[in-house]
């Protein structure tokens, strides 16, 4: 028998939520004040490329621009690395271990009764994140990119100018990549919302929601709603592919929060995780925003104001680290290498949800394909199997896969799967889908035995 | 009287017939049988006007079964003959061939077991209180593995039945292009006539045999006896007389002609005790007790995978290497794989060749080897000696000479054309036993299916053996597709290629504070034009799962820019492939940092 328990830190976290909110607001207010009073006094420092936000996308763009010879600076108010790093995905791996621990006895290991210690993982994660923050700093230094610490505010100058700690900076090209934070649901919108913490407070990003649902770490009833854009995920993967229990909490709109929280329906959770999409914090002037306060940027990352660009979570589109990185690099190539058509292809962006087991998806869903190409032109291949890993274990889990093909040549326009290892499997297939691979190409590819991925090239 | 030559050369009785008094008896027996065969033959043809079967497949491994099942689906009448000769240690198994019983499947499960051992160590760093160092129980693991393998054996039987494929537990041999004789354990023969024959008998591990021959003597013997049927049981693993002149697996002619063998012979002139006291990959997965302290001889992928999982479950393992590890693979990657193993407890002894294996009164095995550069002898004691010195095709019992099927002199494999046909019409060969084919399950399965479709007349597609991806399940997995860097340099010259590479850190290693200095990716591309990818190489966790999709991309003709234009999946190891931007030529630091 295994005794896997979680020492869950209880209600302290609920306090954290309200503290954060007021703290952030104060900081922003102070910076604004400073900006107004000192704007006219200081001289302007000029760069070729000014990046606001030292997250994944901003750093990638800055580094690429510097490599291409542009004089570049990055402004970051907190730690370098952004959400992806600072609130990293480490936690997911912890829960993976939780799963494996169940199987040790089946695989011949004895005496591995284990408990989970939140503090250990928290300190490990913090150490790792700190190391990464330092690496980012030294990367910037090595690339001769100036890093400016502080909150950036746009001034009212005719030329787009940014004020940080009383100093003014400008550049012909300014990139806004300030990312997003978990947005806060007020008590008036959702009664009981302030009982929750956000993923920032939890020290893990949205990826940890599915982790929570994994019953090894938390009882499955501690679930919260998640609103756009992640609501589209379950439909992406489409109902017939997903075992419903995995995603239950994810598609619940946040209006159902009170219901979840009230103990009539579910036992009162210890802690509630609010995962709602992230509106931008920085509000530059002359730059259009949509009604969700996301900056409107075209496919070349241009905003409505020339010389100002935006990418990543501030645009509210495909909020994924690699998307931001790729967009940042493409932009740098366009601005500083003269590659006029350098832009990120937002079609066929492979996405993984680090649930347990993970979900991988790229391209169109079955429904989207039918809508675009007509039912008679869409052919679906599916498979479901138990990965060989579970051959030895009492605990079993399924792996499900689906190919969406269109036309007579059966071009693969969508690939969706869930199962252990699907996170690592997807990338290569995304290359092939992007290249326009057909089902025949899949068939012609020799399998790698024994893997789960081989099932994708042996579907019939 | 050509038909007499090989008749039943695998039975010990006939082995000495060329030398002694049994000659006449053998001739007589052969002659009687010859008549019987002809009779059956004509009888069947006379009655039906055609053959009993459309296709007879000899060998129930991955390729053979795939071919048989596919052909049956297209309405062909198919029979499969499968017979497992026990290993010298007496290990036997069921239907499904090497992959299922003594290859991929048990290997990966034991590899998985070793990975879980590593995960336990990491778990503490991930916040789990692991009370005391857990121990590993071999019997629990091997029982679970064996039960799973047995379920697969059964599954194959059921599948054959479902598809109406006739299964015979018989050892097959050919008499001509349309007749197969199956012999059962007790020597009873069954004659099958068929339109087409598919040979898919695979290969078995070699032993460094106890041969007290110098090369010159072997050559002499071969010339002397070449006119006589050489009846030595050269690939029969269960040789009852290992002390005879030639024991185990070698035909003198083969010794001379095989480019590897003379080499092998010069350096391993003899290894007394190898067969009596050693085991091979045929045995390791079916052992009931832990192998204990183990010596693995040979650094082929079989050797390294076994050494890897044995180390991983906590055993003391030493690998004896003559020259190269993972011959045929990219040597830079091979170096990383062995370096990783070395730093995780597997001991490597390079440039050593074994001399002898002796059993001590205590029951442990004393192995003596020689350091090739200094000729210094060294020895140590082990509980188990595992030979991983290569594999030999199983052709001996097939009576191929009689049917006129030509073998490659160097490798002993069957010579085949692009459509798997041998030198005899209607006789096909595929998988490990066919010359120039990758010794891997998936290409065999696919080749088998395509062959079945061609035989059924529903397709003309032939198997494309280029760009076959494969994974070595060493503790740090290594997966590749396409050319190695050295091959690419040879084919496209130094200036023709561009190699992009990266040393990356898997996220799961970071918190566990595992060393990631061998986690490496290499893309070998053409330098000109759109930089088509010639080869991809990856070491790291889940290498097989990562590589499959890229193998599809390479098959579709992926270029370096295709890689770059694909958005990464964060955070995965696979995304590092889409971020490769440092070329080897530039000399820049290829270490990846950050998100």
Contacts between the chains, C-beta under 8 A, distances in Angstrom:
chain1	res1	chain2	res2	distance
A	56	B	570	8.0
A	56	B	594	7.9
A	56	B	595	4.4
A	59	B	594	7.4
A	81	B	594	6.8
A	81	B	595	6.8
A	82	B	595	7.8
A	84	B	570	6.9
A	84	B	571	7.7
A	84	B	595	4.9
A	85	B	594	6.9
A	85	B	595	5.6
A	88	B	507	8.0
A	88	B	571	7.9
A	89	B	507	6.7
A	89	B	571	5.2
A	90	B	507	7.2
A	90	B	510	7.4
A	90	B	511	5.3
A	93	B	126	6.5
A	93	B	507	6.9
A	93	B	508	4.9
A	93	B	511	6.7
A	94	B	126	4.6
A	94	B	127	5.9
A	96	B	508	7.7
A	97	B	119	6.2
A	97	B	122	6.8
A	97	B	123	4.7
A	97	B	126	5.0
A	97	B	128	6.2
A	98	B	128	7.7
A	100	B	116	5.9
A	100	B	119	4.9
A	100	B	123	7.7
A	101	B	120	7.9
A	101	B	123	6.5
A	101	B	128	6.8
A	103	B	116	6.5
A	104	B	116	5.5
A	104	B	120	6.5
A	104	B	134	6.8
A	105	B	140	7.7
A	106	B	140	7.8
A	106	B	144	6.3
A	107	B	112	6.7
A	107	B	113	4.2
A	107	B	116	5.0
A	107	B	140	7.9
A	107	B	141	5.9
A	107	B	144	7.4
A	108	B	113	5.7
A	108	B	136	5.0
A	108	B	137	4.8
A	108	B	138	6.6
A	108	B	139	7.9
A	108	B	140	4.3
A	108	B	141	3.4
A	108	B	144	7.6
A	108	B	313	7.0
A	109	B	113	7.8
A	109	B	116	6.3
A	109	B	117	6.5
A	109	B	120	6.6
A	109	B	134	4.7
A	109	B	135	7.3
A	109	B	136	5.4
A	109	B	137	7.7
A	110	B	134	5.5
A	110	B	135	5.3
A	110	B	136	7.3
A	110	B	137	5.7
A	110	B	140	8.0
A	111	B	131	7.5
A	111	B	132	6.1
A	111	B	133	7.9
A	111	B	134	4.4
A	111	B	135	6.5
A	112	B	120	5.8
A	112	B	130	6.0
A	112	B	134	4.0
A	113	B	131	5.9
A	114	B	123	6.5
A	114	B	128	4.5
A	114	B	129	6.0
A	114	B	130	5.2
A	114	B	131	7.4
A	115	B	128	6.7
A	115	B	129	4.3
A	116	B	127	5.6
A	116	B	128	5.6
A	116	B	129	7.5
A	117	B	127	4.7
A	117	B	128	7.0
A	117	B	129	5.6
A	118	B	127	6.5
A	119	B	127	7.6
A	120	B	124	7.8
A	120	B	125	7.5
A	120	B	126	7.5
A	120	B	127	4.0
A	120	B	128	8.0
A	121	B	126	5.6
A	121	B	127	3.3
A	121	B	511	7.5
A	122	B	127	7.8
A	124	B	125	5.9
A	124	B	126	7.1
A	124	B	127	7.2
A	124	B	511	4.9
A	125	B	511	6.4
A	128	B	510	5.1
A	128	B	511	5.5
A	132	B	594	5.9
A	132	B	595	7.8
A	135	B	593	4.9
A	135	B	594	5.6
A	136	B	593	7.8
A	136	B	594	5.6
A	139	B	593	5.8
A	139	B	594	6.7
A	320	B	567	7.7
A	320	B	570	6.4
A	321	B	570	4.2
A	321	B	571	7.5
A	321	B	595	5.6
A	322	B	567	5.1
A	322	B	568	3.5
A	322	B	569	6.5
A	322	B	570	4.5
A	322	B	575	6.1
A	322	B	578	7.8
A	323	B	567	5.7
A	325	B	568	7.1
A	325	B	570	8.0
A	325	B	595	7.1
A	326	B	567	5.2
A	326	B	568	7.1
A	344	B	567	7.3
A	345	B	565	6.5
A	345	B	567	7.8
A	348	B	566	8.0
A	348	B	567	7.9
A	349	B	567	4.6
A	350	B	566	7.4
A	350	B	567	6.3
A	350	B	569	5.0
A	351	B	569	7.2
A	352	B	569	5.0
A	352	B	572	6.9
A	360	B	569	7.4
A	388	B	105	7.2
A	388	B	108	6.6
A	388	B	109	7.0
A	389	B	112	5.8
A	391	B	109	6.5
A	391	B	144	7.7
A	391	B	148	4.2
A	392	B	109	6.0
A	392	B	112	7.5
A	392	B	113	7.7
A	392	B	141	7.6
A	392	B	144	4.4
A	392	B	145	7.0
A	392	B	148	6.6
A	421	B	542	5.8
A	421	B	545	4.5
A	423	B	569	6.8
A	423	B	572	5.2
A	423	B	574	8.0
A	424	B	541	7.7
A	424	B	542	4.4
A	424	B	545	4.7
A	424	B	546	4.9
A	424	B	572	5.3
A	424	B	573	6.1
A	424	B	574	4.9
A	425	B	545	4.7
A	425	B	546	7.3
A	425	B	548	6.6
A	425	B	549	6.3
A	425	B	574	7.7
A	426	B	549	7.0
A	426	B	569	5.6
A	426	B	572	7.9
A	426	B	574	7.3
A	427	B	546	6.8
A	427	B	549	6.2
A	427	B	550	7.6
A	427	B	566	7.4
A	427	B	568	7.0
A	427	B	569	5.2
A	427	B	572	6.2
A	427	B	574	3.4
A	427	B	575	5.8
A	427	B	577	6.5
A	427	B	578	6.6
A	428	B	546	6.6
A	428	B	547	6.7
A	428	B	548	6.2
A	428	B	549	2.3
A	428	B	550	3.5
A	428	B	551	7.1
A	428	B	552	6.5
A	428	B	553	5.9
A	428	B	574	6.5
A	428	B	577	7.4
A	429	B	548	7.7
A	429	B	549	3.5
A	429	B	552	6.5
A	430	B	549	7.1
A	430	B	566	5.3
A	430	B	567	7.3
A	430	B	569	7.2
A	431	B	549	6.7
A	431	B	550	6.4
A	431	B	553	4.2
A	431	B	558	6.0
A	431	B	562	5.8
A	431	B	563	6.2
A	431	B	566	4.6
A	431	B	578	7.3
A	432	B	549	6.1
A	432	B	552	4.4
A	432	B	553	4.6
A	432	B	556	5.8
A	432	B	558	7.4
A	434	B	562	6.8
A	434	B	565	6.6
A	434	B	566	5.2
A	435	B	553	6.4
A	435	B	556	5.2
A	435	B	557	7.9
A	435	B	558	6.2
A	435	B	562	5.5
A	436	B	556	8.0
A	437	B	552	6.2
A	437	B	553	7.6
A	437	B	556	5.1
A	441	B	552	6.4
A	441	B	555	6.2
A	441	B	556	5.2
A	442	B	552	6.2
A	444	B	464	6.8
A	444	B	555	6.0
A	445	B	469	7.8
A	445	B	548	7.7
A	445	B	551	5.5
A	445	B	552	4.4
A	445	B	555	4.8
A	446	B	440	7.9
A	446	B	442	5.1
A	446	B	443	5.2
A	446	B	446	6.2
A	446	B	467	7.4
A	446	B	468	4.6
A	446	B	469	6.2
A	446	B	551	7.0
A	447	B	442	3.7
A	447	B	445	7.5
A	447	B	446	7.7
A	447	B	548	7.2
A	448	B	442	6.8
A	448	B	469	5.0
A	448	B	470	6.4
A	448	B	471	5.2
A	448	B	479	6.8
A	448	B	544	4.7
A	448	B	547	6.0
A	448	B	548	5.1
A	448	B	551	6.9
A	449	B	99	6.9
A	449	B	104	5.3
A	449	B	440	7.0
A	449	B	441	4.6
A	449	B	442	4.9
A	450	B	104	5.0
A	450	B	105	6.1
A	450	B	108	5.1
A	450	B	544	8.0
A	451	B	471	7.1
A	451	B	544	4.0
A	451	B	545	5.3
A	451	B	548	6.2
A	452	B	545	6.3
A	453	B	544	6.7
A	453	B	545	4.6
A	453	B	547	7.9
A	453	B	548	3.5
A	453	B	549	6.7
A	454	B	442	6.7
A	454	B	548	6.0
A	456	B	548	6.8
A	456	B	549	7.5
A	457	B	548	6.6
A	457	B	551	8.0
A	457	B	552	6.3
